[in-house]
Amino acid sequence: MQKFDEMYAMLPFEGSDVREHYKRYAQWLSKQPPDVMQARRAEAEMIFRRVGITFAVYGAKDEGGAGNERLIPFDLIPRIIPAHEWSRMQLGLVQRVTALNRFIHDVYHGQDIIRAGIVPQDLIVNNAQYRPEMAGLHVPQNIYAHIAGIDIVRAPNAQGEGEYYVLEDNLRVPSGVSYMLENRKMMMRLFPELFSLHKVAPVAHYPDMLLETLRASAPAAADEPTVVVLTPGMHNSAYFEHAFLAQQMGVELVEGQDLVVKDKFVYMRTTRGLQRVDVIYRRV
C-alpha cells in the first residue's frame, strides 16, 4: 500500500515540496537547532512524568523487568488539519454518530433494520454487548452513545491524494481525550510562537462540553443534576484521565463502593451523608 506523508507532497521527502498548510511550520522548523528541539522534548517528558500523565500497559514491563507505566506519546511535529478539511470531516462525524445512535435505538425498539434484512438478527441478539433488558426502554433524547471515539487515518486514494478513513467506532468507553488536551497545553508551553503563526482551533473547552452533554442526559425532574465520574480505581490504565476529567468538570470521582442504591435511586456517600446522583459517567 502506498504511504501518505502529511507534510511532504512526495516520498522520499528529500527535495519534495512541502504541502501548503505545512509551509509556515516547515520554515519555522528549519530554523530550530536540533539540540534545542531535543531539550524541549526532554522537558516535556520530565513534566509529564512529574505530573503523572501516564497510562498503564497491562502485561508490559520495562528493561529492568518491572513497571508498566508509560508516558503519553508526545510528537514535536504536530499533525496540521486545514480548516476546510476539518469542517468537512466534522459534518461526516456528526452524521456518523447520529446514525449509530439511531441504529442502537432501532435495535431496542422497532428493529426495522433486522426486518429489512440489512443486519442478521443473530448478529445482534447473540452479541455479548446486547442487553435484552434495554428492549423498549426509552432514554433521554434517544441518545445511547454520548461520547464517541472515532479512529481516523489518512491514506492515499487512487489519485495519490490524502483521503480520510474510519478505522473503528469506539462507543462504549472511549479514552484518550485527556492526553490530547495535555499535549496541546504542552505545545503551547514549549512553542508559544507557533500559535501566533497559525490560527489554531481551541480544544480547552472540551470538559465544559462534556459536562453539558452529561447534564443533558439527566432525568427531567433534576433541576441541577449531580454528575459523577465512576472509575475502577487508581490501578486502571486510564485512571489519570478519569481523575483529570472529574477535576476539569468540577464533579466527584467515585468508585463502586462510594455509591449505594436506595428506593430505586443512586446515592453517593459523602461526609455529609447520602447525596443523590443523577448522571454517572461510567468509565469501567
N, C-alpha and C positions, 0 to 999 in steps of 0.2 A: 504494500500500500504506500502510495506517495505521501511524503511528510509535508506538513504545512508549518511555515515559520511565521510567528505573529509579527516579528519586527522587520524581517527582510523579505523582499519580493521573490527571491530565488534561493535555492540551496545548491552548493555550499554558499554561505553568505559572504565570503571574501569577494569583494568587488561588486556585490549585489546592491541594488537600490534599496534604500530604507523606505518602508511604507509611509505614506503621507502623514498618518496620525502619530507616527513614532519619530518624526524628523526632529522636533524640538528636544525630545528626550535623548535621542542619539547624539545630538550636538552637545548637550549638557554632559552626557556620559563620557564622551571622548575627551573632555577636559578634566575628568576626575582622576587623580593619581591612584594607581592600584593599591598602594599601602593605606590610603585614606579609606577606600571602599572596604578593605579588609578590616580596618579598625572599626568602621561603622557596623559591620556585620558582627564583630566580636562584642561590641557594645549592646547590640540588640539581643544577642544570646544571653549576655550577662543579666540584662534587665528581665528578660523572660524567666530566667532561672530564679532570680531573686524574688520576683512577684509570684512565682509558682504557676506560670502559664504553661502547663504541660498536659499531656494525655497519656494514658496507660496503654501499653500494647500487651495484651494477655499472652502469656507463654514466652514472651521475648526476654532476653537477658543481655546485659552489656558484656564487654570483653572480659570483665572480671568474674562473670558468671552470676551476677546479682543485679537486681533492679530492673524495672520495666517501664520507667518513666521516660518520656521523650519530649523534647521541646517542640513547640508548634513550628511547622515549616515557615520560613521567612525568606522570601526572594527579594534581593535588591533590585531586580529587574521587574517592574510591575507589568501586569497584563492590561493594556490600554484598549478599551472598547469605545469606539466613536459613538457619539450621542445618537446618530441616526440608526446605527446598528442596534444599540440598546433599546431604543424606542420600539423598533420592530420586534425585537426579542421579548420585550415586556408584554406587548399585546398577545403574542403567542403563548407566553407562560400563563397569563391570566385566563386565556381561553382554555388552556390545557387543564389547569387546576379546577376551573369551573366544570369542565366535562368530567373530570374524575369524581368530583363531589356528586354530580348528577348520576353518575354510574353507580356509586355506592348507595345513593338514595333509592334508585330503581331496584337494586338487588334486595333491599329490605322492604320494598313496597310492591309496586306493580310487577316487577320482573319482566318488563316488556322486552328487554334485550335478550332474555332467555327464550321467551315465547317466540321471538322473531328468528331464533336460530343463529343469532350472531355469536353468542357465547354459550357453550355447552353447560347445562345445569350441573353436571358432575364437577366441572372445573370450579364452580362456585361453592356448592354445599360441602364438598369434600376438602376444601382448602382449610388449613389449620387456623387461619385467621377469621374464618366465617363464624359469626356469633348468631345462632338461631334466636337468642333472647332479644336481639335488636329488631326482629321482624315486626313491622307495623308500628314501631316506636318513632315518634316524631322528635327531632332535635331542633334546637333554636336555629332559625333561619335556614334550615336544611343543610347546614354545614357540618360535615363529618371530619374533614381534614382541614384544621385551622392553620396549621403550619406545614408547608410543603418544601422539601429539599429536592430540587430538580438538578440532577447531574448533567452538565452540558460540556461538550467538547467541540472543537472546530477542526475540520479536516477538509482537504481539497476536494472539490467536485470534479466533474468531467472536464470542466474548462480550467481546472487548476486554481479556482478561486476558493477562498475560505467559506465554508458552509457550516452552520451550527447544527449539531445533532444532539438529541437527548439520549443519554445512556440509560438512565433509570429514574423512576419517581419514588422518592422516599417520603411516605406519608405517615408512618407510624411515629417514630421518634427521631426525626432528622436532627443532626447535631453538626456543630462546626461554625455557627454564625459568630460566636464569641471570639474565635480565632481570627475571623475576618475583621471584626471590629478592632481587635488589638493590633493586628497587622497594619491597619490604616493609621491608628494612633502612633505606632512606631515610625511609619514612613513620615508622618507629619513632624515628629520629633527629630528624626535624623536628617531629613531632607526638606525643610520648610520651603526652600526656594523653588522646588518642583511644583508646589501648589500655587505659586504666583505665575508660573509659566503655563499652567494648564487650568482649564475650568473643570475641576473635579467634582462630580456629584457627591453630596454628603451622604454618609451612612450612619452617623451617630444617633439619628432619631429612631433607629430600629427598635430599641427597648420600649419606647413610647408607643410605637405602632403595635408591638406585640401585646402590651398591656391593654391597649384599646380593643384589640381583637379578642382577647380573653374575656374582658368585661362584657363585650357584646354577646357572648355566649351564655351569660348568667341567666337564671330564671327571671321572668318579667317582674316578679314581686320584689326583687333585690334592687333597692334604690342606689345603694353604694356597695356594689359587690366586693366581697372579700376574696382575693385571689391568692393562691399559694403555689409554690413550685415543689412537686414531690420528687425526691431523689432517693435512690437506693442507699446512698451514703458516700462517705469520702473515698472509699476504695473503688468506686465506679470509674471507668475510663474517662467519662465526660464530666466528672464532678466539678472541675473548675468552671465549666460552662453553666452548670446548674446554679452554683453559688454566684457567678457573675451576673446572670440574667435576673436572679432574685434581687440582688443588690441594686442593679440598674433600674429595675421596675419599682423598687421600694416595697416589695412584698416578702412574706416569710418563706424561708426554705425549710421544708419539713420532710421527715421520714415517716414510714408507715406507723411506727409506734407513737407518733405525735398526733395521730388522727383517731377519732372514735365516731361510731355511728349511733345516733340516739334519735328515736322517733322518726326514722327514715331520713334523717338529715345528718350531714357530716359536720363534725366539730373538730376544732384544733385545740389541743391542750396549751394553755398559757399560764403565766404566773398569776393571772387574774381570774382564772377559771376557764371554762369552755367558751370558745368563740366560734360561731357558725361560719362555715366555709361555703362559698357559692360556686367557685370555679377552681378546679385542680388542674394545673399544667403538669401532666403526668410524664415524667422523664425516666420511666423504668421499663 
